[in-house]
Amino acid sequence: MENEEQDMGSKPSQTGKTREYWRKEVQRWSSSGLTQKEYCIKEGLSLERFGSWKRRFERERQSCSGALVAVPSGIVSAALLERRQRLGLVVSERYRVEIPDTFLPATLEQVLQVLARL
């Protein structure tokens, strides 16, 4: 019965425990070198439930990364020409980039491309 509740994750008192359980299983699988199917068979886990939790964690990780907004290079160039001491760029409160007044627009574009891949 306890395993059924853990698998279902429907009871509020079990939700945190269930989430932590599956988070650890997904982490263990990712370092195991096995396919999901092999890992689930070896550990006696439901492949469907494992896949569901894995997708859930991936979606959460992607939604936490935030969305980047394209900034036209004309705006960037104009901001750099104002000769401020620094231009600050904050991305979803996750990244903060301090840009000195000597920063080249081409370099900023490269930084934005790197951030877009994260």
C-alpha positions in Angstrom: 0.0 0.0 0.0 2.8 2.4 0.9 4.5 1.8 -2.5 1.1 2.4 -4.3 0.8 5.7 -2.5 4.4 6.6 -3.3 3.8 5.7 -7.0 0.6 7.6 -7.2 1.9 10.7 -5.4 -1.7 11.8 -4.8 -1.6 12.4 -1.0 -0.3 15.8 0.1 1.9 14.2 2.8 3.4 11.8 0.2 3.9 14.4 -2.6 7.2 15.7 -1.4 8.5 12.2 -0.7 7.3 10.9 -4.0 8.9 13.8 -5.9 12.2 13.3 -4.1 12.1 9.5 -4.7 11.7 10.0 -8.5 14.2 12.8 -8.7 16.8 10.5 -7.1 15.8 7.6 -9.5 16.2 9.9 -12.5 19.6 11.1 -11.3 20.7 7.5 -10.6 19.6 6.5 -14.1 21.4 9.4 -15.8 24.7 8.2 -14.3 24.0 4.5 -14.8 24.9 4.3 -18.5 21.8 2.2 -19.0 18.8 2.9 -21.2 15.6 3.9 -19.4 14.1 0.5 -20.2 17.2 -1.4 -18.9 17.3 0.7 -15.7 13.6 0.3 -15.0 13.8 -3.4 -15.5 16.9 -3.7 -13.3 15.3 -1.6 -10.5 11.8 -3.0 -10.9 10.3 0.4 -11.8 7.4 1.2 -14.1 8.9 2.5 -17.4 5.8 4.6 -18.0 5.9 6.3 -14.6 9.7 6.8 -14.8 9.3 8.4 -18.2 6.5 10.6 -16.9 8.6 11.9 -14.0 11.7 12.4 -16.2 9.7 14.5 -18.6 8.2 16.5 -15.7 11.7 17.3 -14.4 12.9 18.3 -17.8 9.9 20.6 -18.3 10.5 22.2 -14.9 14.2 22.7 -15.7 13.4 24.3 -19.0 10.8 26.6 -17.6 13.3 27.7 -14.9 15.8 28.7 -17.5 13.6 31.6 -18.6 13.1 33.0 -22.1 15.5 35.3 -23.8 14.2 38.3 -25.6 15.9 39.4 -28.8 17.4 42.9 -28.6 17.9 44.6 -31.9 21.5 45.5 -32.5 20.6 49.1 -33.1 19.3 49.4 -29.5 22.5 47.8 -28.2 24.7 50.1 -30.3 22.8 53.2 -29.1 23.1 52.1 -25.5 26.8 51.5 -25.9 27.3 54.9 -27.6 25.8 56.8 -24.6 29.1 56.3 -22.7 27.6 55.1 -19.5 30.0 53.5 -17.1 28.1 50.2 -17.3 25.2 48.7 -19.0 23.5 46.0 -17.0 21.7 43.0 -18.6 19.5 40.9 -16.4 18.0 37.7 -17.8 15.1 36.3 -15.7 16.8 37.2 -12.5 19.1 34.3 -13.2 21.9 36.0 -15.0 23.3 39.5 -14.6 25.9 40.7 -17.1 27.7 44.0 -16.4 28.8 45.5 -19.7 31.5 48.3 -19.6 31.3 51.2 -22.0 34.2 49.8 -24.0 32.2 46.6 -24.8 31.9 45.9 -28.5 28.4 45.2 -29.9 29.7 42.1 -31.7 30.9 40.7 -28.4 27.5 41.4 -26.8 25.8 39.6 -29.6 28.0 36.6 -28.9 27.1 36.7 -25.2 23.4 36.8 -26.1 23.9 33.7 -28.4 25.6 31.8 -25.6 22.8 32.7 -23.1 20.2 31.6 -25.7 21.7 28.1 -25.6 21.5 27.7 -21.8 
